Amino acid sequence: MEFAEVVRRRRMVRDYDPDRPVPPDVRERLLQHAIRAPSAGFSQGWAFLVLETPEERDRFWTATAPSPTHPGGAPDGWLTRMRRAPLLVVPMSHKADYLERYAEADKGWTDRDESRWPVPYWDVDTGMASLLMLLTAVDEGLAACFFGVPPERLAGFRAAFGVPDGYTPVGCVSVGYAGTEDKRSPSLRRGRRGVGEVVHRGHWEAGIGG
Amino acid sequence: MEFAEVVRRRRMVRDYDPDRPVPPDVRERLLQHAIRAPSAGFSQGWAFLVLETPEERDRFWTATAPSPTHPGGAPDGWLTRMRRAPLLVVPMSHKADYLERYAEADKGWTDRDESRWPVPYWDVDTGMASLLMLLTAVDEGLAACFFGVPPERLAGFRAAFGVPDGYTPVGCVSVGYAGTEDKRSPSLRRGRRGVGEVVHRGHWEAGIGG
């Protein structure tokens, strides 16, 4: 599909056809694209947990089941529909790889001081990898959603899958063919902030609406 | 261009043809795509500073000029080539929009407690918007680079452009037609970590190399 068309069509889908698995070649393309995300110093401090069998997916949902305040609406309906996704990929950031990479001779941040980092590129880069999976799903005619793993479920998630402490899920990408009960997020009622609202040209003040 | 081709071709380019500006319609498509990035709760807590005139760009480089330890190699050569970029877009995250959005009735995080957030989605989402600009440049036959603004230059950057304190650059996207003196980042010698190295299937231990 044309790139611009993929960007236009991408949206979060929260219901999936439980009878249509993700074709293995599509799953592999998602992953191949994910690892092409940019990363600071080519650190590539990330890992991806792929869950496909019903048992693996059940374990994920049991470990991370959202609390009643979870974004996405009433947890029962949300969970019921989201659990139909035949594929879950959990992209995880690994800060230690970045601190180690930048302690190398060509960077020289041997003190591994995190205050040197303007933003946590380990999370930002892994987020970019997640976006590449979301876009690839659209390119392949499938649907996807990106949602967070609540901090209070992090320990349970790691225990369920043997994930070492240094790895932090930046979220989870659910993938499948769109279901018929998908509901648009109530958040969309907020409306998209247009270019005129968020772009500043030349200077903060001058640019509004420019 | 086909989506998969755009993903394959994307790489950081650090030299630009100073005589070829970015066509205005391309610049607008970059911005239109940026604001289609996903955002938690559709918060869209971001802003984009667009710098095009020589004076605007000089002001950016003067305010943020990397220290000798800046990633990207010898600052002189790096700066000389990067300054040729005819367009700079500085994507900034605005955390307050996220805390405010999630304090609304449908989310209910009225305490605005940041520890509720598994990762800083304000930075992650704005990073996704940055990636969409990088990919769009490739789609349009141009080149781009994403690089950080050092924390010690943050105050100077804000002062130079009148940016309010709550807005944090997640980096800067330089855009233009590729120059002839582009040098591949030495970081690339590290090699890409393949799917077999970073993907875990079903369980952390079981998945290595799977």
Interface residues (C-beta under 8 A of the other chain):
Chain A: M1 E2 F3 A4 V6 V7 R8 R10 M12 E28 R29 L31 Q32 H33 I35 R36 A37 P38 A40 G41 F42 Q44 W46 A47 F48 L49 V50 L51 E52 T53 E56 T69 P71 G73 S93 R101 Y102 D106 K107 G108 W109 S115 R116 W117 P118 V119 P120 Y121 D123 V124 D125 G127 M128 S130 L131 L132 L134 L135 T136 D139 F146 G148 V149 P150 P151 L154 F161 G162 V163 P164 T168 P169 V170 G171 S185 P186 S187 L188 R190 R192 R193 G194 V195 V198 V199 H200 R201 G202 H203 W204 E205 G207
Chain B: M1 E2 F3 A4 V6 V7 R8 R10 M12 E28 R29 L31 Q32 H33 I35 R36 A37 P38 A40 G41 F42 Q44 W46 A47 F48 L49 V50 L51 E52 T53 E56 T69 P71 G73 S93 R101 Y102 D106 K107 G108 W109 S115 R116 W117 P118 V119 P120 Y121 D123 V124 D125 G127 M128 S130 L131 L132 L134 L135 T136 D139 F146 G148 V149 P150 P151 L154 F161 G162 V163 P164 T168 P169 V170 G171 S185 P186 S187 L188 R190 R192 R193 G194 V195 V198 V199 H200 R201 G202 H203 W204 E205 G207
